[in-house]
Amino acid sequence: MTADILVRNIRPLGGELTDLFIRNGRFSEGPIEGAVTEIDGAGQIALPGFVEAHTHLDKTMVGMDWFRNEVGPTRNDRILADRRGKRELGIDARRQSARQVAQTLRYGVTHIRSHVDVDTEIGIANVEGVVATREAFRDLVDVQIVAFPQSGMLVREGTLDLMDEALKAGADIVGGIDPGTIDRDPVRHLDAIFSLAERYGKPVDIHLHEPGDLGAFCLELIIERVRAHAMQGRVMVSHAYCLGMLDGPRQASLIESLARERISVMTVGSPSAPALPLRMMRQAGVVVASGSDGIQGTWEPWGNGDMLERAKYLAQRNGWTNDADLEETARICTFGGAEGIDLADYGLSPGCLGNVVLMPARTLAEAVALTPRQRTVICRGRLVVDRGVSIVEPPNVE
């Protein structure tokens, strides 16, 4: 249940001390008449709810027994281990997605885009499980679902039909993966994805791990299709490692095209992959978002879903230490994510959804560097975490 809230003595985005007003679940002009709940921010910084722009809610093993990882080093090794894990470990998409959403809500994550597996072994069961979680948390967290052909689409006959079913069952976005190295046919793969997107009026989000020239070629094909389908502002490329591997002129040309066609890029700042040229991308106007990717699963044991911590990882991966750059990584995990996944009514301005995270820091750079854990989280005018302690029981979907 929401209430009118007055949040006193806070620093929005590290600015001057002021008050915030939330009426009927949205930020409003003050003052508010009548009964109101007051929260003293004590000079803390205030940020809008964090945006998790790329994760895999159906894969996490949060709350399960520790998985002894003996998986081989290649992406195909991990895909096979992941499929086996679904069969043998009891990774139930509904239960596990709810656990991750509840865990990250405590860190102030109020918007999530999740890639959810669709393949010929599990059909659309994982999508249905995450749809149930999305519904259960609808008053607290916004969850977007990407129908994701993790194991390939063209190489596994019947997957394209299942992608169609997943969109009918509630998936919000058409996903894709490595059109060259997995599906072995970039043109057919991308044509199929954009055809689905056009048929259902959905955005597109493509995993692109392809390296170097192959990745650049696939990016060029994506750019062509964005133009052909007039999908500017509705396509995200996730990872895009190739951008950190190209020579200067080709890199600059691709970045200019991404900015012109309003194609956003998601990076997790992986220490084992080439660093993207974030400064060049920022200067060109490319929208950059970030995410945790897989959390505590069969792929990797890392992660807790804290997007402020992710901002710190981005800064460290890029060798950024000055305040302006740390501020930029904080924005990537808030406003960049919001623009990248096309959120409406995001921010701290009147009319925006009343999602705010308070923490003991005075500036954005200090918050990124120190990553305070004692956070207060308000979701749509509802106090859910008070100085690091959850005060609202998360929905039970187990």
For each residue, the residues with C-beta under 8 A, 3 or more apart:
1: 382
2: 24 25 354 380 381 382
3: 36 37 381 382
4: 21 22 23 24 32 34 35 36 37 381
5: 21 22 36 37 38 39 354 378 381 383
6: 19 20 21 22 30 31 32 36 37 38 39
7: 10 19 20 21 22 39 41 46 356 358 378
8: 19 38 39 40 41
9: 17 19 40 41 42 43
10: 7 17 18 19 20 41 43 44 45 46 358
11: 14 15 16 17 18 41 43 44 45 46 362 363
12: 15 18 20 45 46 348
13: 45 46 47 348 364
14: 11 45 327 361 362 363 364 365 366 367
15: 11 12 18
16: 11
17: 9 10 11 43
18: 10 11 12 15
19: 6 7 8 9 10 30
20: 6 7 10 12 27 46 348 356
21: 4 5 6 7 27 28 29 30 31 32
22: 4 5 6 7 25 26 27 28 354 356 378 381
23: 4 26 28 32 381
24: 2 4 28 381
25: 2 22 353 354 380 381 382
26: 22 23 345 350 351 352 353 354 380 381
27: 20 21 22 348 349 350 351 352 353 354
28: 21 22 23 24 32 350 351
29: 21 350
30: 6 19 21
31: 6 21
32: 4 6 21 23 28 36
33:
34: 4
35: 4
36: 3 4 5 6 32
37: 3 4 5 6 383
38: 5 6 8
39: 5 6 7 8 358 376 378 383
40: 8 9
41: 7 8 9 10 11 44 46 358 376
42: 9 360
43: 9 10 11 17 362
44: 10 11 41 358 359 360 361 376
45: 10 11 12 13 14 358 359 361 362 363 364 366 367
46: 7 10 11 12 13 20 41 348 356 357 358
47: 13 50 108 330 334 348 356 357 359 364 367
48: 110 334 335 338 346 347 348 352 355 356 357
49: 108 109 110 111 334 353 355 356 357 377 379
50: 47 107 108 109 110 111 307 308 333 334 337 357
51: 109 110 111 112 289 307 333 334 336 337 338 340 341 343 346
52: 55 104 109 111 112 113 291 292 305 307 337
53: 113 236 266 289 290 291 336 337 340 341
54: 113 115 205 238 266 268 289 290 291 292 293
55: 52 100 112 113 114 115 291 292 293 294 295 305
56: 59 60 114 115 116 117 148 293 294 295 297
57: 60 93 96 97 100 101 112 114 116 130 133 143
58: 91 93 96 97 114 116 117 126 129 130
59: 56 82 91 96 117 294 297 298 299
60: 56 57 91 96 97 99 100 294 295 296 297
61: 64 65 67 89 91 96 296 297 298
62: 96 99 100 103 295 296
63: 96 99
64: 61 67 89 90 91 96
65: 61
66:
67: 61 64 85 89 297 298 301
68:
69: 298 300 301
70:
71: 77 78 81 298 299
72: 77 78 81
73: 77
74: 77 78
75: 78 79 178 209
76: 79 80
77: 71 72 73 74 80 81
78: 71 72 74 75 81 82 298 299
79: 75 76 82 83 150 151
80: 76 77 83 84
81: 71 72 77 78 84 85 298 299
82: 59 78 79 85 86 117 150 297 298 299
83: 79 80 86 87 119 121 151
84: 80 81 87 88 298
85: 67 81 82 88 89 91 297 298
86: 82 83 89 91 117 121 122
87: 83 84 121
88: 84 85
89: 61 64 67 85 86 298
90: 64
91: 58 59 60 61 64 85 86 96 297
92: 95 96 129
93: 57 58 96 97 116 125 126 127 128 129 130
94: 97 98 128 129 130 132 133 397 398
95: 92 98 99 129 397 398
96: 57 58 59 60 61 62 63 64 91 92 93 99 100
97: 57 58 60 93 94 100 101 114 129 130 133
98: 94 95 101 102 133 136 137 394 395 396 397 398
99: 60 62 63 95 96 102 103
100: 55 57 60 62 96 97 103 104 295 305
101: 57 97 98 104 105 112 133 137 141 143 394
102: 98 99 105 106 394
103: 62 99 100 106 107 304 305
104: 52 100 101 107 109 112 292 304 305 306 307
105: 101 102 108 109 110 137 140 141 377 379 384 385 390 394
106: 102 103 375 377 385 388 390
107: 50 103 104 304 305 306 307 308 309 375
108: 47 49 50 105 307 308 357 375 377 385
109: 49 50 51 52 104 105 112 141 305 306 307
110: 48 49 50 51 105 140 141 142 353 355 377 379
111: 49 50 51 52 141 142 144 337 338 341 343 346
112: 51 52 55 57 101 104 109 141 142 143 144
113: 52 53 54 55 143 144 146 173 205 291 341
114: 55 56 57 58 97 130 143 144 145 146
115: 54 55 56 146 148 150 175 205 207 238
116: 56 57 58 93 126 127 130 145 146 147 148 166 171
117: 56 58 59 82 86 122 126 148 150 151
118: 122 123 124 126 127 147 148 149 150 159 162 163 166
119: 83 122 123 149 150 151 156 159 162
120: 123 151 156 157 158 159 162
121: 83 86 87 151
122: 86 117 118 119 125 126
123: 118 119 120 162 165
124: 118 127 128 147 162 165 166 169
125: 93 122 128 129
126: 58 93 116 117 118 122 129 130
127: 93 116 118 124 130 131 145 147 166 169 170 171
128: 93 94 124 125 131 132 169 170
129: 58 92 93 94 95 97 125 126 132 133
130: 57 58 93 94 97 114 116 126 127 133 134 143 145
131: 127 128 134 135 145 169 170
132: 94 128 129 135 136 397
133: 57 94 97 98 101 129 130 136 137 143 397
134: 130 131 137 138 143 145 170
135: 131 132 138
136: 98 132 133 395 396 397
137: 98 101 105 133 134 140 141 143 394 395
138: 134 135 141 142
139: 379 380 382
140: 105 110 137 379 380 382 384 392 394
141: 101 105 109 110 111 112 137 138 379
142: 110 111 112 138 343
143: 57 101 112 113 114 130 133 134 137
144: 111 112 113 114 172 173 341
145: 114 116 127 130 131 134 170 171 172 173
146: 113 114 115 116 171 172 173 174 175 205
147: 116 118 124 127 163 166 167 171 173 174 175
148: 56 115 116 117 118 175 177 207
149: 118 119 152 153 156 159 163 175 176 177
150: 79 82 115 117 118 119 177
151: 79 83 117 119 120 121 155 156 159 182
152: 149 155 156 159 177 182 183
153: 149 156 159 160 163 176 177 183 189 192 193
154: 159 160 183 184 185 188 189 192
155: 151 152 182 183 184
156: 119 120 149 151 152 153 159
157: 120
158: 120 161 162
159: 118 119 120 149 151 152 153 154 156 162 163
160: 153 154 163 164 192
161: 158 164 165
162: 118 119 120 123 124 158 159 165 166
163: 118 147 149 153 159 160 166 167 174 196
164: 160 161 167 168 196
165: 123 124 161 162 168 169
166: 116 118 124 127 147 162 163 169 170 171
167: 147 163 164 171 174 196 200 202
168: 164 165
169: 124 127 128 131 165 166
170: 127 128 131 134 145 166
171: 116 127 145 146 147 166 167 174 202
172: 144 145 146 202 203
173: 113 144 145 146 147 202 203 204 205
174: 146 147 163 167 171 193 194 196 197 200 202 203 204 205
175: 115 146 147 148 149 193 204 205 206 207
176: 149 153 179 189 190 193 204 205 206 207
177: 148 149 150 152 153 182 183 206 207 209
178: 75 181 182 183 207 208 209 210
179: 176 182 183 185 186 187 189 190 206 210 218 221
180: 183 184 186 210 214 217 218
181: 178 184 209 210 214
182: 151 152 155 177 178 179
183: 152 153 154 155 177 178 179 180 186 188 189
184: 154 155 180 181
185: 154 179 188 189
186: 179 180 183 189 190 217 218 221
187: 179 190 191 221
188: 154 183 185 191 192
189: 153 154 176 179 183 185 186 192 193
190: 176 179 186 187 193 194 206 218 221 222 225
191: 187 188 194 195 225
192: 153 154 160 188 189 195 196
193: 153 174 175 176 189 190 196 197 204 206
194: 174 190 191 197 198 204 225 228 229 231
195: 191 192 198 199
196: 163 164 167 174 192 193 199 200 202
197: 174 193 194 200 201 202 203 204 229 231 234
198: 194 195 201 229
199: 195 196
200: 167 174 196 197
201: 197 198
202: 167 171 172 173 174 196 197
203: 172 173 174 197 231 234 235 236 342
204: 173 174 175 176 193 194 197 231 234 235 236
205: 54 113 115 146 173 174 175 176 235 236 237 238 266
206: 175 176 177 179 190 193 222 235 236 237 238
207: 115 148 175 176 177 178 238 239
208: 178 215 218 219 222 237 238 239 240 241 242
209: 75 177 178 181 215 239 241
210: 178 179 180 181 214 215 218 241 242
211: 214 215 241 242 245
212: 215 216 242 245 246
213: 216 217 242 246
214: 180 181 210 211 217 218 242
215: 208 209 210 211 212 218 219 240 241 242 243 245
216: 212 213 219 220 242 246 250 254
217: 180 186 213 214 220 221
218: 179 180 186 190 208 210 214 215 221 222 242
219: 208 215 216 222 223 237 240 242 243 254 258
220: 216 217 223 224 254 257
221: 179 186 187 190 217 218 224 225
222: 190 206 208 218 219 225 226 235 237 263
223: 219 220 226 227 254 257 258 261 263
224: 220 221 227 228
225: 190 191 194 221 222 228 229 231
226: 222 223 229 231 232 235 261 263
227: 223 224 230 232 261
228: 194 224 225
229: 194 197 198 225 226
230: 227
231: 194 197 203 204 225 226 234 235
232: 226 227 235 261 262 263
233: 262 342
234: 197 203 204 231 342
235: 203 204 205 206 222 226 231 232 261 263 264
236: 53 203 204 205 206 263 264 265 266 289 340 341
237: 205 206 208 219 222 240 258 263 264 265 266
238: 54 115 205 206 207 208 265 266 291
239: 207 208 209 266 267 268 270 273
240: 208 215 219 237 243 265 266 267 276
241: 208 209 210 211 215 244 245 273 274 276
242: 208 210 211 212 213 214 215 216 218 219 245 246
243: 215 219 240 246 251 254 255 265 274 276 277 281
244: 241 273 274 275 276 277
245: 211 212 215 241 242 274
246: 212 213 216 242 243 250 251 254
247: 250 251
248: 251 252
249: 252 253
250: 216 246 247 253 254
251: 243 246 247 248 254 255 277 280
252: 248 249 255 256 280
253: 249 250 256 257
254: 216 219 220 223 243 246 250 251 257 258
255: 243 251 252 258 259 277 280 281 284 286
256: 252 253 259 260 284
257: 220 223 253 254 260 261 263
258: 219 223 237 254 255 261 263 265 281 284 286
259: 255 256 262 281 284 285 286
260: 256 257
261: 223 226 227 232 235 257 258
262: 232 233 259 287
263: 222 223 226 232 235 236 237 257 258 286
264: 235 236 237 286 287 288 289 339 340
265: 236 237 238 240 243 258 276 281 286 287 288 289 340
266: 53 54 205 236 237 238 239 240 288 289 290 291 340
267: 239 240 270 276 278 288 289 290 314
268: 54 239 290 291 292 293 310 313
269: 275 290 310 313 314 316 317 318
270: 239 267 273 293 317
271: 317
272:
273: 239 241 244 270
274: 241 243 244 245
275: 244 269 278 317 318
276: 240 241 243 244 265 267 281 288
277: 243 244 251 255 280 281
278: 267 275 281 282 288 314 318 328 332
279: 282 283 318 325
280: 251 252 255 277 283 284
281: 243 255 258 259 265 276 277 278 284 286 288
282: 278 279 285 286 288 328
283: 279 280
284: 255 256 258 259 280 281
285: 259 282
286: 255 258 259 263 264 265 281 282
287: 262 264 265 336 339 340
288: 264 265 266 267 276 278 281 282 332 336 340
289: 51 53 54 236 264 265 266 267 332 333 336 337 339 340 341
290: 53 54 266 267 268 269 307 310 311 314 329 332 333 336 337
291: 52 53 54 55 113 238 266 268 307 310 337
292: 52 54 55 104 268 295 303 304 305 307 310
293: 54 55 56 268 270 300 303
294: 55 56 59 60 297 299 300 303
295: 55 56 60 62 100 292 302 303 304 305
296: 60 61 62 301 302 303 304
297: 56 59 60 61 67 82 85 91 294 300
298: 59 61 67 69 71 78 81 82 84 85 89
299: 59 71 78 81 82 294
300: 69 293 294 297 303
301: 67 69 296
302: 295 296
303: 292 293 294 295 296 300
304: 103 104 107 292 295 296 309
305: 52 55 100 103 104 107 109 292 295
306: 104 107 109 309 310 371
307: 50 51 52 104 107 108 109 290 291 292 310 311 333 337
308: 50 107 108 311 312 330 333 359 367 368 371
309: 107 304 306 312 313 371
310: 268 269 290 291 292 306 307 313 314 333
311: 290 307 308 314 315 326 329 330 332 333 368
312: 308 309 315 316 329 368 369 371
313: 268 269 309 310 316 317
314: 267 269 278 290 310 311 317 318 320 329 332 333
315: 311 312 318 320 321 325 326 329 368
316: 269 312 313 319 320
317: 269 270 271 275 313 314
318: 269 275 278 279 314 315 325
319: 316
320: 314 315 316 325 326 328 329
321: 315 325 326
322: 325 326
323: 326 327 363 364 365
324: 327 328
325: 279 315 318 320 321 322 328 329
326: 311 315 320 321 322 323 329 330 364 365 368 369
327: 14 323 324 330 331 363 364 365 368
328: 278 282 320 324 325 331 332
329: 290 311 312 314 315 320 325 326 332 333 368
330: 47 308 311 326 327 333 334 364 365 367 368
331: 327 328 334 335 336 364
332: 278 288 289 290 311 314 328 329 336 337
333: 50 51 289 290 307 308 310 311 314 329 330 336 337
334: 47 48 49 50 51 330 331 337 338
335: 48 331 338 339 346 347
336: 51 53 287 288 289 290 331 332 333 339 340
337: 50 51 52 53 111 289 290 291 307 332 333 334 340 341 343
338: 48 51 111 334 335 341 343 346 347
339: 264 287 289 335 336 342 343
340: 51 53 236 264 265 266 287 288 289 336 337
341: 51 53 111 113 144 236 289 337 338
342: 203 233 234 339
343: 51 111 142 337 338 339 346
344:
345: 26 351 352 353
346: 48 51 111 335 338 343 352 353
347: 48 335 338 352
348: 12 13 20 27 46 47 48 352 356
349: 27 352
350: 26 27 28 29
351: 26 27 28 345
352: 26 27 48 345 346 347 348 349 355
353: 25 26 27 49 110 345 346 380
354: 2 5 22 25 26 27 378 379 380 381
355: 48 49 110 352 378 379 380
356: 7 20 22 46 47 48 49 348 377 378
357: 46 47 48 49 50 108 375 376 377 378
358: 7 10 39 41 44 45 46 375 376 377 378
359: 44 45 47 308 367 372 374 375 376
360: 42 44 372 374
361: 14 44 45 366 367 370 372
362: 11 14 43 45 366
363: 11 14 45 323 327 366 367
364: 13 14 45 47 323 326 327 330 331 367 368
365: 14 323 326 327 330 368 369
366: 14 45 361 362 363 369 370
367: 14 45 47 308 330 359 361 363 364 370 371 372
368: 308 311 312 315 326 327 329 330 364 365 371
369: 312 326 365 366
370: 361 366 367
371: 306 308 309 312 367 368
372: 359 360 361 367 375
373: 388
374: 359 360 387 388
375: 106 107 108 357 358 359 372 385 387 388
376: 39 41 44 357 358 359 383 385 386 387
377: 49 105 106 108 110 356 357 358 383 384 385
378: 5 7 22 39 354 355 356 357 358 381 382 383 384
379: 49 105 110 139 140 141 354 355 382 384
380: 2 25 26 139 140 353 354 355
381: 2 3 4 5 22 23 24 25 26 354 378
382: 1 2 3 25 139 140 378 379 392
383: 5 37 39 376 377 378 386 391 392
384: 105 140 377 378 379 390 391 392
385: 105 106 108 375 376 377 388 389 390 391 392
386: 376 383 389 391
387: 374 375 376
388: 106 373 374 375 385
389: 385 386
390: 105 106 384 385 393 394
391: 383 384 385 386
392: 140 382 383 384 385
393: 390 396
394: 98 101 102 105 137 140 390
395: 98 136 137
396: 98 136 393
397: 94 95 98 132 133 136
398: 94 95 98
